[in-house]
């Protein structure tokens, strides 16, 4: 090759080299421009993330940190977000159990490929304070849609959480105070029932005792004079017989007087008259005895009591209410008494329970009488069954009061023992009878008072009492 050709080739090479240098410089300038733009974009993104109030972080599939914003870095005790790259939760200042919880949540989000929002979790701050976080986590994807990590954000809700905890404490305190108030109210109601019951029985006992005493005085005069009077009458009749023997032919005036007074009838009727007076005195005495039994004033300690005696006295006192009226026929009482031993109890209070339950049964039969005609009544006679039995296995007695009245609707059966609850019209009931009865049986005697009722078929109250009261 000639020297000229070599020079031309060298010149061309120099030109190409200059062109390549220019292209390389342009590429370097463009690359620098791209890097500057990327750096500015990263700085802008970091600025934006640092400006946001929430803490932001992102991790790879192994839960290693790839980046965070300044808020997160400060919580982790780092000077700059760049210091977190490559670290994991166990490198952070929070507790081990907190780190375990975070990583468990990370795995769940990446495995299910589903975000989780509103995760309330604790975090030990780098300054040593315990904080509470409201965290959101979402899976990160590559261009192919594969999960390559997670993106997380959280806000410090320590103030809100503390307020919630304080509110919970206040609610618990309020609930506790409410329970105490309810207990106090229940105890007050029980005390009120007991006071009402005690005052009622005290007033009734005093009244009945006074009445019984007033009855006994003239009754003693009457019964004490009946026998002498009967003897006097017999003596007088005997004297008349002697006169008739001594004077077989009396004057016309005496004969007329004997016919006028019907002396033969008087001789026959006088014994019957005295027997009737004795029977009346006996009945008055039985009523007086029943009143005294019913109004027994209970002492502080329970005493032995014949249940049948209490039932009989109560039925005798209520006998006038069992008689036929213009609206209904007589109510028949069926007494199925078992063999009962005396029970250790508060007799006066039990008598009040018997009075309440039997009175309610009579009220129920009075009520049904307004809805039935004479034919219905004749085919369905009114009755109250009083049944007693002793259970030797449980050492308890049962007393059942059953009527065939209107029954109690199912929707109010669980309310009948509530204070002041009544189904009677205004002025016909206070709603205290059954609550007082329930309290006497359950609280004073440690027993049970239950009701079985079906509408239009009747009602049965069942009392179960232990042989010895545990409420002394």
PLY file of the C-alpha trace (Angstrom):
ply
format ascii 1.0
element vertex 472
property float x
property float y
property float z
element edge 471
property int vertex1
property int vertex2
end_header
0.00 0.00 0.00
1.32 3.47 -0.89
2.07 6.11 1.66
-0.84 8.22 0.44
-3.25 5.36 0.95
-2.00 4.85 4.47
-2.44 8.52 5.24
-6.00 8.49 3.89
-6.82 5.39 5.96
-5.34 6.98 9.06
-7.29 10.16 8.43
-10.51 8.16 8.09
-9.75 6.31 11.32
-9.18 9.59 13.10
-12.50 10.90 11.79
-14.32 7.74 12.94
-12.59 7.92 16.29
-13.67 11.53 16.70
-17.22 10.57 15.73
-17.18 7.69 18.25
-15.88 10.04 20.92
-18.64 12.51 20.15
-21.23 9.70 20.31
-19.73 8.40 23.56
-19.76 11.87 25.06
-23.37 12.28 23.97
-24.27 8.92 25.54
-22.47 9.86 28.71
-24.27 13.17 28.78
-27.63 11.44 28.17
-26.88 8.82 30.78
-25.91 11.50 33.24
-29.14 13.30 32.40
-31.15 10.10 33.00
-29.30 9.44 36.26
-29.88 13.02 37.35
-33.57 12.69 36.53
-33.77 9.33 38.33
-31.93 10.78 41.29
-34.27 13.76 41.32
-37.28 11.41 41.03
-35.96 9.25 43.88
-35.28 12.35 45.94
-38.77 13.65 45.12
-40.32 10.27 45.98
-38.31 10.12 49.19
-39.34 13.71 49.96
-42.95 12.84 49.34
-42.73 9.73 51.55
-40.90 11.69 54.25
-43.58 14.37 54.11
-46.44 11.91 54.61
-47.56 11.53 58.26
-47.58 7.75 57.99
-44.52 5.52 58.33
-43.75 3.63 55.08
-41.54 0.60 54.47
-41.08 -2.16 51.93
-39.45 -5.58 52.12
-38.35 -8.43 49.88
-39.76 -11.96 50.00
-37.48 -12.79 52.92
-38.88 -9.86 54.92
-35.58 -7.98 54.62
-36.02 -4.24 54.41
-35.46 -2.61 51.02
-36.32 0.92 52.10
-38.46 3.18 54.27
-39.33 6.80 54.82
-37.92 9.10 57.49
-40.79 8.50 59.95
-40.12 4.76 59.93
-36.38 5.32 60.22
-36.86 7.52 63.30
-39.14 4.91 64.91
-36.40 2.34 64.25
-33.72 4.63 65.72
-31.92 5.20 62.36
-30.45 8.47 61.16
-31.37 7.93 57.53
-33.75 5.63 55.60
-30.72 4.30 53.71
-29.46 2.62 56.87
-32.33 0.17 56.89
-31.51 -1.56 53.62
-30.71 -5.22 54.23
-31.87 -5.27 57.84
-34.75 -7.38 59.19
-37.21 -6.98 62.07
-34.91 -8.70 64.53
-32.34 -5.95 63.87
-34.88 -3.35 64.95
-35.44 -2.14 68.55
-38.86 -3.76 68.97
-39.56 -6.84 71.04
-38.95 -10.35 69.74
-42.62 -11.28 69.98
-43.45 -8.14 68.00
-40.89 -9.07 65.31
-42.35 -12.60 65.20
-45.81 -11.16 64.71
-44.67 -8.80 61.92
-42.93 -11.55 59.95
-45.86 -13.91 60.38
-48.14 -11.26 58.96
-45.68 -10.65 56.06
-45.74 -14.32 55.11
-49.53 -14.44 55.22
-49.87 -11.41 52.92
-47.31 -12.77 50.40
-48.68 -16.32 50.44
-52.31 -15.29 50.01
-51.43 -12.40 47.66
-54.07 -10.41 49.52
-53.62 -7.11 51.33
-54.53 -6.73 54.99
-55.77 -3.45 56.42
-56.33 -2.08 59.90
-53.93 -4.42 61.72
-53.76 -3.18 65.31
-50.35 -4.15 66.69
-47.91 -3.00 69.40
-44.41 -1.69 68.71
-41.59 -0.80 71.07
-40.29 2.58 69.89
-36.57 3.25 69.69
-36.97 5.75 72.56
-38.18 2.93 74.81
-41.85 3.87 74.77
-44.53 1.27 74.01
-46.67 2.40 71.09
-49.66 1.05 69.16
-49.88 0.99 65.37
-52.67 0.81 62.80
-50.89 -1.04 59.98
-51.73 -1.81 56.35
-49.77 -4.34 54.26
-50.05 -5.14 50.55
-48.09 -7.51 48.27
-45.55 -6.04 45.78
-45.43 -7.50 42.23
-42.95 -7.49 39.37
-43.94 -6.79 35.76
-44.97 -10.43 35.39
-47.30 -10.20 38.37
-45.14 -12.30 40.69
-45.02 -11.38 44.39
-41.59 -10.01 45.19
-42.23 -8.49 48.61
-44.62 -6.33 50.58
-45.36 -2.63 50.99
-46.45 -1.48 54.44
-47.71 1.71 56.04
-48.76 2.47 59.56
-49.89 5.32 61.77
-49.19 5.76 65.46
-52.51 5.39 67.29
-51.06 5.25 70.80
-53.14 8.19 72.01
-56.28 6.71 70.50
-55.45 3.26 71.86
-54.80 4.64 75.32
-58.09 6.51 75.13
-59.80 3.27 74.07
-58.16 1.37 76.93
-59.14 4.10 79.35
-62.67 4.00 77.93
-62.70 0.23 78.41
-61.55 0.69 81.99
-64.27 3.29 82.50
-66.84 0.96 80.94
-65.68 -1.88 83.16
-65.85 0.42 86.17
-69.28 1.58 85.07
-70.42 -2.00 84.55
-69.08 -2.93 87.97
-70.85 0.05 89.53
-74.01 -0.82 87.60
-73.83 -4.38 88.88
-73.33 -3.08 92.41
-76.29 -0.72 91.96
-78.41 -3.55 90.55
-77.40 -5.76 93.46
-78.20 -2.94 95.87
-81.54 -2.38 94.11
-82.37 -6.08 94.27
-81.41 -6.17 97.92
-83.48 -3.03 98.52
-86.46 -4.61 96.78
-86.01 -7.76 98.83
-85.77 -5.71 101.99
-88.83 -3.74 100.92
-90.75 -6.96 100.31
-89.62 -8.30 103.65
-90.63 -5.09 105.43
-94.01 -5.10 103.69
-94.50 -8.75 104.53
-93.38 -8.27 108.12
-95.53 -5.19 108.63
-98.47 -6.88 106.97
-98.17 -9.99 109.10
-97.53 -7.94 112.22
-100.59 -5.78 111.62
-102.68 -8.76 110.63
-101.40 -10.78 113.57
-102.24 -8.02 116.00
-105.67 -7.48 114.49
-106.53 -11.17 114.32
-105.21 -11.85 117.80
-107.33 -9.00 119.14
-110.40 -10.24 117.28
-109.79 -13.81 118.47
-109.42 -12.54 122.03
-112.64 -10.54 121.80
-114.41 -13.59 120.36
-113.07 -15.90 123.06
-114.42 -13.83 125.94
-118.13 -14.01 125.06
-117.57 -17.49 123.65
-116.28 -18.60 127.04
-119.37 -17.10 128.68
-121.64 -18.81 126.18
-120.00 -22.23 126.22
-119.54 -22.10 129.99
-123.24 -21.37 130.57
-124.66 -23.83 128.06
-124.35 -26.88 130.32
-125.84 -25.19 133.42
-128.62 -23.75 131.27
-129.34 -27.20 129.87
-129.44 -28.60 133.40
-131.77 -25.77 134.53
-134.11 -26.46 131.63
-134.14 -30.16 132.45
-134.91 -29.31 136.07
-137.78 -27.04 135.04
-139.19 -29.66 132.71
-138.91 -32.21 135.52
-140.74 -29.81 137.84
-143.50 -29.42 135.26
-143.81 -33.19 135.14
-144.25 -33.28 138.92
-146.91 -30.58 138.76
-148.74 -32.52 136.05
-148.66 -35.62 138.26
-149.85 -33.70 141.30
-152.56 -31.85 139.42
-153.86 -34.27 136.77
-156.74 -31.94 135.95
-155.40 -28.41 135.58
-157.59 -25.39 135.00
-158.78 -24.40 131.58
-156.33 -21.46 131.47
-153.33 -23.79 132.12
-154.50 -26.22 129.45
-154.84 -23.40 126.94
-151.35 -22.09 127.78
-149.85 -25.58 127.39
-151.41 -25.83 123.97
-150.32 -22.30 123.06
-146.65 -22.89 123.87
-146.76 -26.45 122.47
-145.11 -27.98 125.51
-144.52 -31.35 123.83
-142.57 -29.67 120.99
-140.50 -27.72 123.51
-139.60 -30.97 125.30
-138.37 -32.45 121.95
-136.70 -29.32 120.55
-134.86 -28.10 123.65
-132.08 -30.77 123.42
-131.72 -30.05 119.69
-131.54 -26.32 120.44
-128.76 -26.80 122.95
-126.90 -29.18 120.58
-127.11 -26.54 117.84
-125.81 -23.90 120.23
-122.95 -26.20 121.23
-122.14 -26.85 117.56
-122.17 -23.10 116.88
-119.86 -22.51 119.82
-117.55 -25.24 118.57
-117.43 -23.67 115.12
-116.69 -20.26 116.57
-113.95 -21.83 118.64
-112.50 -23.54 115.53
-112.51 -20.23 113.65
-110.81 -18.50 116.56
-108.22 -21.27 116.73
-107.64 -21.03 112.97
-107.16 -17.28 113.23
-104.58 -17.72 115.97
-102.77 -20.43 113.97
-102.79 -18.34 110.81
-101.55 -15.19 112.53
-98.71 -16.82 114.40
-95.98 -14.27 115.02
-92.70 -15.77 113.88
-89.75 -15.54 116.19
-86.21 -15.00 114.99
-85.72 -18.77 114.89
-87.82 -21.27 112.98
-89.98 -23.73 114.90
-91.69 -27.07 114.26
-95.00 -26.70 112.44
-97.79 -28.97 111.20
-98.29 -28.03 107.54
-101.77 -29.57 107.46
-102.79 -27.47 110.45
-101.69 -24.33 108.60
-103.51 -25.37 105.41
-106.72 -26.20 107.28
-106.70 -22.90 109.15
-106.16 -20.98 105.92
-108.98 -22.83 104.14
-111.32 -22.17 107.06
-110.55 -18.44 106.95
-111.22 -18.40 103.20
-114.33 -20.58 103.46
-116.64 -17.62 102.84
-114.96 -17.02 99.46
-115.51 -20.64 98.43
-119.28 -20.45 98.80
-121.58 -20.07 95.81
-122.26 -16.56 94.51
-124.60 -15.03 91.96
-121.90 -15.47 89.29
-120.65 -19.00 90.06
-121.41 -22.15 92.04
-119.48 -23.27 95.10
-115.77 -23.97 94.66
-114.96 -27.47 95.85
-111.70 -27.99 97.71
-110.09 -31.42 97.34
-107.54 -32.15 100.05
-105.12 -34.95 99.18
-102.93 -34.96 102.25
-99.98 -37.29 102.56
-98.27 -38.39 105.74
-96.10 -35.39 106.68
-93.80 -34.92 109.65
-93.65 -31.53 111.33
-91.40 -29.15 109.41
-88.89 -26.68 110.86
-90.05 -23.33 109.43
-91.50 -19.86 110.00
-95.15 -20.84 110.36
-96.74 -17.39 110.10
-94.93 -16.66 106.85
-95.86 -20.02 105.33
-99.50 -19.38 106.24
-99.30 -16.12 104.32
-97.98 -18.01 101.28
-100.87 -20.48 101.55
-103.29 -17.55 101.78
-101.82 -15.86 98.68
-101.83 -18.99 96.52
-105.34 -20.12 97.47
-106.70 -16.57 97.05
-105.14 -16.40 93.58
-106.79 -19.72 92.69
-110.17 -18.37 93.82
-109.58 -15.19 91.78
-108.81 -17.31 88.71
-112.05 -19.26 89.11
-114.01 -16.04 89.66
-112.52 -14.73 86.44
-113.43 -17.77 84.37
-117.00 -17.68 85.71
-117.68 -14.51 83.70
-116.83 -16.34 80.47
-118.89 -19.52 81.00
-122.56 -20.32 80.96
-124.39 -22.60 83.39
-123.99 -25.64 81.14
-120.22 -25.16 80.96
-120.02 -24.78 84.72
-122.02 -27.95 85.36
-119.79 -29.97 83.02
-116.65 -28.37 84.40
-117.19 -27.79 88.15
-114.81 -25.42 89.85
-112.30 -26.98 92.17
-109.01 -26.38 93.97
-106.79 -29.35 94.77
-104.37 -29.12 97.70
-101.91 -32.01 97.68
-99.06 -32.73 100.10
-96.36 -35.38 99.99
-93.09 -36.24 101.72
-90.00 -37.29 99.76
-87.76 -39.33 102.04
-84.95 -39.43 99.44
-84.47 -35.66 99.34
-85.92 -35.12 102.84
-88.30 -32.49 101.47
-92.04 -31.96 101.37
-94.13 -30.80 98.43
-97.31 -28.76 98.58
-99.33 -28.38 95.38
-102.14 -25.90 94.76
-103.97 -26.66 91.50
-107.06 -24.95 90.07
-108.99 -25.43 86.84
-109.30 -21.74 86.09
-108.16 -19.63 83.13
-104.45 -20.42 83.48
-101.51 -18.07 83.02
-100.36 -17.06 79.48
-96.96 -18.51 78.60
-95.46 -15.09 77.79
-95.91 -13.79 81.34
-95.22 -16.91 83.39
-91.59 -15.86 83.91
-92.74 -12.45 85.22
-95.28 -13.43 87.85
-92.70 -13.42 90.66
-91.48 -9.91 89.77
-92.29 -7.16 92.23
-95.43 -5.12 91.39
-96.20 -7.23 88.29
-99.91 -8.04 88.18
-102.50 -9.03 85.60
-105.38 -7.75 87.71
-107.26 -4.54 87.04
-106.30 -1.34 88.83
-107.44 -1.48 92.43
-107.71 -5.27 92.51
-104.11 -6.21 93.13
-100.70 -4.75 94.02
-98.50 -7.40 92.45
-96.85 -8.19 95.80
-98.50 -11.51 96.72
-96.46 -13.83 94.51
-93.12 -11.96 94.90
-93.51 -12.05 98.69
-94.46 -15.73 98.53
-91.45 -16.48 96.33
-89.14 -14.63 98.70
-90.53 -16.41 101.75
-90.12 -19.85 100.16
-86.72 -19.35 98.50
-84.91 -16.94 100.79
-86.41 -17.57 104.20
-86.77 -21.33 103.85
-84.27 -22.32 101.13
-87.02 -23.98 99.09
-88.51 -23.62 95.62
-91.74 -22.12 94.29
-92.58 -23.14 90.72
-95.58 -22.68 88.45
-97.08 -25.01 85.85
-99.87 -23.54 83.78
-101.68 -23.96 80.49
-104.15 -21.38 79.20
-107.79 -22.41 79.74
-106.72 -25.56 81.62
-105.64 -24.18 84.98
-102.61 -23.39 87.07
-100.57 -25.37 89.58
-98.12 -23.84 92.06
-95.62 -26.28 93.55
-93.81 -25.55 96.82
-90.79 -27.66 97.74
-89.45 -27.19 101.27
-86.54 -28.79 103.11
-87.37 -30.31 106.48
-85.06 -27.84 108.22
-84.84 -24.20 107.22
-81.32 -23.05 106.32
-82.22 -19.38 106.66
-82.35 -19.11 110.40
0 1
1 2
2 3
3 4
4 5
5 6
6 7
7 8
8 9
9 10
10 11
11 12
12 13
13 14
14 15
15 16
16 17
17 18
18 19
19 20
20 21
21 22
22 23
23 24
24 25
25 26
26 27
27 28
28 29
29 30
30 31
31 32
32 33
33 34
34 35
35 36
36 37
37 38
38 39
39 40
40 41
41 42
42 43
43 44
44 45
45 46
46 47
47 48
48 49
49 50
50 51
51 52
52 53
53 54
54 55
55 56
56 57
57 58
58 59
59 60
60 61
61 62
62 63
63 64
64 65
65 66
66 67
67 68
68 69
69 70
70 71
71 72
72 73
73 74
74 75
75 76
76 77
77 78
78 79
79 80
80 81
81 82
82 83
83 84
84 85
85 86
86 87
87 88
88 89
89 90
90 91
91 92
92 93
93 94
94 95
95 96
96 97
97 98
98 99
99 100
100 101
101 102
102 103
103 104
104 105
105 106
106 107
107 108
108 109
109 110
110 111
111 112
112 113
113 114
114 115
115 116
116 117
117 118
118 119
119 120
120 121
121 122
122 123
123 124
124 125
125 126
126 127
127 128
128 129
129 130
130 131
131 132
132 133
133 134
134 135
135 136
136 137
137 138
138 139
139 140
140 141
141 142
142 143
143 144
144 145
145 146
146 147
147 148
148 149
149 150
150 151
151 152
152 153
153 154
154 155
155 156
156 157
157 158
158 159
159 160
160 161
161 162
162 163
163 164
164 165
165 166
166 167
167 168
168 169
169 170
170 171
171 172
172 173
173 174
174 175
175 176
176 177
177 178
178 179
179 180
180 181
181 182
182 183
183 184
184 185
185 186
186 187
187 188
188 189
189 190
190 191
191 192
192 193
193 194
194 195
195 196
196 197
197 198
198 199
199 200
200 201
201 202
202 203
203 204
204 205
205 206
206 207
207 208
208 209
209 210
210 211
211 212
212 213
213 214
214 215
215 216
216 217
217 218
218 219
219 220
220 221
221 222
222 223
223 224
224 225
225 226
226 227
227 228
228 229
229 230
230 231
231 232
232 233
233 234
234 235
235 236
236 237
237 238
238 239
239 240
240 241
241 242
242 243
243 244
244 245
245 246
246 247
247 248
248 249
249 250
250 251
251 252
252 253
253 254
254 255
255 256
256 257
257 258
258 259
259 260
260 261
261 262
262 263
263 264
264 265
265 266
266 267
267 268
268 269
269 270
270 271
271 272
272 273
273 274
274 275
275 276
276 277
277 278
278 279
279 280
280 281
281 282
282 283
283 284
284 285
285 286
286 287
287 288
288 289
289 290
290 291
291 292
292 293
293 294
294 295
295 296
296 297
297 298
298 299
299 300
300 301
301 302
302 303
303 304
304 305
305 306
306 307
307 308
308 309
309 310
310 311
311 312
312 313
313 314
314 315
315 316
316 317
317 318
318 319
319 320
320 321
321 322
322 323
323 324
324 325
325 326
326 327
327 328
328 329
329 330
330 331
331 332
332 333
333 334
334 335
335 336
336 337
337 338
338 339
339 340
340 341
341 342
342 343
343 344
344 345
345 346
346 347
347 348
348 349
349 350
350 351
351 352
352 353
353 354
354 355
355 356
356 357
357 358
358 359
359 360
360 361
361 362
362 363
363 364
364 365
365 366
366 367
367 368
368 369
369 370
370 371
371 372
372 373
373 374
374 375
375 376
376 377
377 378
378 379
379 380
380 381
381 382
382 383
383 384
384 385
385 386
386 387
387 388
388 389
389 390
390 391
391 392
392 393
393 394
394 395
395 396
396 397
397 398
398 399
399 400
400 401
401 402
402 403
403 404
404 405
405 406
406 407
407 408
408 409
409 410
410 411
411 412
412 413
413 414
414 415
415 416
416 417
417 418
418 419
419 420
420 421
421 422
422 423
423 424
424 425
425 426
426 427
427 428
428 429
429 430
430 431
431 432
432 433
433 434
434 435
435 436
436 437
437 438
438 439
439 440
440 441
441 442
442 443
443 444
444 445
445 446
446 447
447 448
448 449
449 450
450 451
451 452
452 453
453 454
454 455
455 456
456 457
457 458
458 459
459 460
460 461
461 462
462 463
463 464
464 465
465 466
466 467
467 468
468 469
469 470
470 471
